[in-house]
Amino acid sequence: MKRSKEFLSELYGEHPRHYVAVDCVIFGYDSGELKLLLYPRSFEPSKGNWSLPGGFVQNDESSDQAAERILKKTTGLDDIFMEQVAAFADPNREKSARVISLAYYALVRLDRYDENLLKEHGATWYSLAKMPDLIFDHNEMVAKALAKLQFKAGHGLVGKELLPEMFTLTQLRGLYEAIFQREFDPGNFRKKILSLGILKRLNKKDSSESKKGAYYYSYEAEDINEKEIGQIIKI
């Protein structure tokens, strides 16, 4: 074993060593706007500039575990939906060191996160349409994460991760319009969503949308198979 470690050390010692980081594109939704969680970087380089939450992968964890740790530290939440977006490995992406970053996107309900943790880190929810310029290649990470979210939303409902337990079809359509950054015909959207058979109409109405009121819906099943749903929105 010792001889094997020495051999590997000699073999790997011939190659450069790099840092591996994860950066989290955290999306939320509120009042018809898709939100993005940002915080001011607390150290150089680019100290004080707006950044995605992130950190380095430790020796005893996978990149998924590192992302989960950072999400927990930032929001106080466990079991957040997340997916890896892409690897960012341009040799010049950071000037101080060679850092390869694995970007993840996550979906967070804004009525669940720990507000005190956000204040502790100086984190702020920004409207995606009004977000400030970000450090390094974080703008590109956000763009690719949004494309990934749009693909997911186009092939399965994402309201479960971003809307309250009960929601109207108007609220669901508002979420989709925020994600795709365009309007959808109300009648066609309603017809398509209800044809999927995965929403349950509740015996309760929201009277704020009209005098007649709009029925609330919830998800019929806990686990929704995207293959069974098929394509919802043509991207």
Phi, psi and omega in degrees: 000315180298316181296322179296317179296320179297319180296314180295322179298318178293319181294308182288335181296342179282348186250152179291153178251139182235158172274145176241126182236166169235143175234136187248120174269102186260114180261142170225174181220134180201133174051045176080008182235138172279129185251155180229131182271121181232160175214154178285128182298134188263002182212163178282152000281163179065031178302135178089346178276158185285139187217158168284149173298137181193182179177179183269146175286127181276166184299330187258019182221155173277173178293324177299316180295324178295318178296318178298320179297315181293319177296319177296316180295325184277319187250342184082007186253144171257166173054042175280138175294130177210154177215144176287138182265301183188167173262138179243111191227021176302129183299341181254014184293331172230135185280332188279335182197163176276107182238121174263125183246136173258116183270139175236150168245147182225152180244126186231131173282131187286354176264009185239337187288163179274105184296327180294323178295319179298317179296322180299322181268357182071021183283149183221140173276123178248141169299136181301328181285344184235021183290147178285171176291139185253163182289160173048234181253025184293331175299320179293323177299316180297316181298317180288326178293320178297319177298322178293319178295320179297321177296316179297315181294333179284344183237009178183152182287134180251004182299331182301327182272343188236342182254163174298173180301322178247138181208155175268165177293331176295319178294321178294318178296322177300321177297315181295323178293325177291321181291315183270352176058043175200163182271152176239145177296123184304315181295314180294320180297312180302313182299315182295313183296314181291333180291343181287335178071025182245002177250143179249123178282130182265158179274053181208141183240154171259114184272002182281339183275330180197167178296323179290330181088153179242134181293144171276151177232159170220173180282135181290320184237151178291313182255121182251119182275115183297329180294327179284329181288317185079192184279127180269308183240134174281116185277000000 
